Amino acid sequence: MMSKVRTMAASALATFAVATPALAHHALGGRQPIDFGEGFFSGLAHPIINFDHFAFIVAVGVFAAVTQASKLQPAWFVGGTILGCLLMLNGVVIPFNGWLVHAAVLALGLALALGKRRMRFLDTGAFLLAGLLHGSLYAQAIVGSVSVSIGGYLLGFAIIQTIVATGAMFAAYMLWRGDQLYANARVVGGVVAGVGLTVMAQAGVAAMFPSL
């Protein structure tokens, strides 16, 4: 029964990952927010409708649970996204950022799938760096907007990421015990790694055949 649930969940997540790019970065139908409310709504939506981001945020929470890290661990990633967004809005461009984000999703998924159980100091730094990469991509949806909408946008995506990451962490703590935690985390990692590979393949096809 549990294996069927895992298979169904993985299939649903993979299907959603393929369908999501059409929605990514366009919570307001492709236009930029013009006030705080629209900025806030766009910020709430962006990490959810872009499954590349969403899968990584969930994995951050599960990784924190598996490695028995501080419950504040996801805050490093969220803080990194805010910093990355602000840097991009101030003209700091990260080369090949999209590809680096896809690679980060794949790497974290593989870390979970391969059974990583310890949190080291460098892992905290990696979360912060990954946050910078994701945040820089978030900024692309709001470049040129007025300051008040940018404030709403930052608040929105900070809130939703914190909810998703800490929710995933506490759900893993409460629902999965002992070896079950590690087994299920490996399944989650496999799905997340699959998402990373999928979006990398989609980006590669788009780069080679831009007219498609």
JOUR-V993828 format. One record per residue. N is the residue number from 1. SS is DSSP state (H for helix, E for strand, - for the rest). OMEGA is omega in whole degrees, 0 to 359 (* if undefined). D_LAST is the distance of its C-alpha to the last C-alpha in Angstrom with 2 decimals. Layout:
n=[N & N]
ss=[SS & SS]
omega=[OMEGA & OMEGA]
d_last=[D_LAST & D_LAST]
This chain:
n=[1 & 2 & 3 & 4 & 5 & 6 & 7 & 8 & 9 & 10 & 11 & 12 & 13 & 14 & 15 & 16 & 17 & 18 & 19 & 20 & 21 & 22 & 23 & 24 & 25 & 26 & 27 & 28 & 29 & 30 & 31 & 32 & 33 & 34 & 35 & 36 & 37 & 38 & 39 & 40 & 41 & 42 & 43 & 44 & 45 & 46 & 47 & 48 & 49 & 50 & 51 & 52 & 53 & 54 & 55 & 56 & 57 & 58 & 59 & 60 & 61 & 62 & 63 & 64 & 65 & 66 & 67 & 68 & 69 & 70 & 71 & 72 & 73 & 74 & 75 & 76 & 77 & 78 & 79 & 80 & 81 & 82 & 83 & 84 & 85 & 86 & 87 & 88 & 89 & 90 & 91 & 92 & 93 & 94 & 95 & 96 & 97 & 98 & 99 & 100 & 101 & 102 & 103 & 104 & 105 & 106 & 107 & 108 & 109 & 110 & 111 & 112 & 113 & 114 & 115 & 116 & 117 & 118 & 119 & 120 & 121 & 122 & 123 & 124 & 125 & 126 & 127 & 128 & 129 & 130 & 131 & 132 & 133 & 134 & 135 & 136 & 137 & 138 & 139 & 140 & 141 & 142 & 143 & 144 & 145 & 146 & 147 & 148 & 149 & 150 & 151 & 152 & 153 & 154 & 155 & 156 & 157 & 158 & 159 & 160 & 161 & 162 & 163 & 164 & 165 & 166 & 167 & 168 & 169 & 170 & 171 & 172 & 173 & 174 & 175 & 176 & 177 & 178 & 179 & 180 & 181 & 182 & 183 & 184 & 185 & 186 & 187 & 188 & 189 & 190 & 191 & 192 & 193 & 194 & 195 & 196 & 197 & 198 & 199 & 200 & 201 & 202 & 203 & 204 & 205 & 206 & 207 & 208 & 209 & 210 & 211 & 212]
ss=[- & H & H & H & H & H & H & H & H & H & H & H & H & H & H & H & H & H & H & H & - & - & - & - & - & - & - & - & - & - & - & - & - & - & - & H & H & H & H & H & H & H & H & H & H & H & H & H & H & - & H & H & H & H & H & H & H & H & H & H & H & H & H & H & H & H & - & - & - & - & - & - & H & H & H & H & H & H & H & H & H & H & H & H & H & H & H & H & H & - & - & - & - & - & - & - & H & H & H & H & H & H & H & H & H & H & H & H & H & H & H & H & H & - & - & - & - & - & - & - & H & H & H & H & H & H & H & H & H & H & H & H & H & H & H & H & H & H & H & - & - & - & - & - & - & - & H & H & H & H & H & H & H & H & H & H & H & H & H & H & H & H & H & H & H & H & H & H & H & H & H & H & H & H & H & - & - & - & H & H & H & H & H & H & H & H & H & H & H & H & H & H & H & H & H & H & H & H & H & H & H & H & H & H & H & H & H & H & - & - & - & -]
omega=[180 & 180 & 178 & 178 & 179 & 181 & 179 & 180 & 180 & 179 & 180 & 180 & 180 & 178 & 179 & 180 & 180 & 184 & 190 & 186 & 179 & 181 & 190 & 176 & 186 & 180 & 181 & 178 & 177 & 179 & 181 & 177 & 183 & 178 & 184 & 183 & 179 & 177 & 180 & 179 & 180 & 178 & 177 & 187 & 190 & 181 & 182 & 184 & 174 & 190 & 174 & 177 & 185 & 180 & 180 & 181 & 177 & 181 & 176 & 180 & 180 & 179 & 178 & 179 & 183 & 183 & 180 & 181 & 174 & 179 & 176 & 184 & 179 & 180 & 177 & 179 & 181 & 177 & 178 & 180 & 178 & 180 & 180 & 178 & 181 & 178 & 179 & 180 & 178 & 171 & 179 & 184 & 178 & 181 & 177 & 187 & 180 & 179 & 179 & 177 & 178 & 180 & 178 & 177 & 179 & 183 & 180 & 176 & 179 & 179 & 178 & 184 & 181 & 172 & 178 & 185 & 182 & 176 & 177 & 180 & 181 & 178 & 176 & 177 & 179 & 177 & 179 & 179 & 178 & 177 & 177 & 181 & 180 & 181 & 178 & 176 & 177 & 185 & 183 & 180 & 187 & 178 & 179 & 179 & 178 & 186 & 184 & 178 & 176 & 177 & 178 & 180 & 179 & 180 & 182 & 183 & 175 & 181 & 186 & 178 & 178 & 179 & 183 & 183 & 180 & 176 & 178 & 181 & 182 & 176 & 178 & 178 & 189 & 187 & 182 & 183 & 173 & 182 & 179 & 178 & 183 & 180 & 181 & 177 & 178 & 176 & 177 & 179 & 178 & 178 & 181 & 176 & 177 & 176 & 179 & 179 & 181 & 182 & 175 & 178 & 178 & 179 & 179 & 178 & 180 & 180 & 182 & 182 & 185 & 182 & 181 & *]
d_last=[40.40 & 39.13 & 36.84 & 35.33 & 34.78 & 33.10 & 30.81 & 29.90 & 29.30 & 27.10 & 25.00 & 24.73 & 23.80 & 21.11 & 19.60 & 19.84 & 18.26 & 15.05 & 15.15 & 16.27 & 13.51 & 12.73 & 16.42 & 16.99 & 18.93 & 19.16 & 22.46 & 23.49 & 20.43 & 19.16 & 22.55 & 25.11 & 28.36 & 31.37 & 34.23 & 35.44 & 34.66 & 31.02 & 30.72 & 32.44 & 30.24 & 27.05 & 28.65 & 29.59 & 26.16 & 23.98 & 25.19 & 24.93 & 21.56 & 19.93 & 20.86 & 20.65 & 23.53 & 25.28 & 25.51 & 26.99 & 29.50 & 30.71 & 31.07 & 33.12 & 35.53 & 35.87 & 36.35 & 39.11 & 40.80 & 40.68 & 42.05 & 44.68 & 43.70 & 44.98 & 43.74 & 42.75 & 40.31 & 37.15 & 38.48 & 37.67 & 33.97 & 34.10 & 36.19 & 33.74 & 30.87 & 33.13 & 34.11 & 30.58 & 29.51 & 32.60 & 32.12 & 28.60 & 29.96 & 32.67 & 30.48 & 30.39 & 26.89 & 26.19 & 24.12 & 21.17 & 22.05 & 18.91 & 19.29 & 23.00 & 22.62 & 20.57 & 23.30 & 26.00 & 24.77 & 24.80 & 28.21 & 29.88 & 28.69 & 30.15 & 33.33 & 33.89 & 32.98 & 35.37 & 38.17 & 38.74 & 41.73 & 43.02 & 42.05 & 42.95 & 43.22 & 40.15 & 38.11 & 39.05 & 37.85 & 34.57 & 34.09 & 34.82 & 32.40 & 29.61 & 30.50 & 30.16 & 26.62 & 25.57 & 27.57 & 25.96 & 22.53 & 24.29 & 25.58 & 22.26 & 22.26 & 25.69 & 26.12 & 28.23 & 29.63 & 33.38 & 35.52 & 36.55 & 33.04 & 32.33 & 35.50 & 34.40 & 31.01 & 32.77 & 35.25 & 32.73 & 30.62 & 33.85 & 35.38 & 32.56 & 32.00 & 35.75 & 35.99 & 33.23 & 34.43 & 38.11 & 37.55 & 35.87 & 38.69 & 41.51 & 40.00 & 39.90 & 43.47 & 44.82 & 43.03 & 42.94 & 46.19 & 47.12 & 45.24 & 43.09 & 41.63 & 40.63 & 39.33 & 37.14 & 35.95 & 34.75 & 32.74 & 31.22 & 30.52 & 28.77 & 26.47 & 25.80 & 25.15 & 22.69 & 20.87 & 20.90 & 19.49 & 16.73 & 15.54 & 16.01 & 13.84 & 11.01 & 11.66 & 11.87 & 8.56 & 7.05 & 9.76 & 9.36 & 5.80 & 5.53 & 3.81 & 0.00]
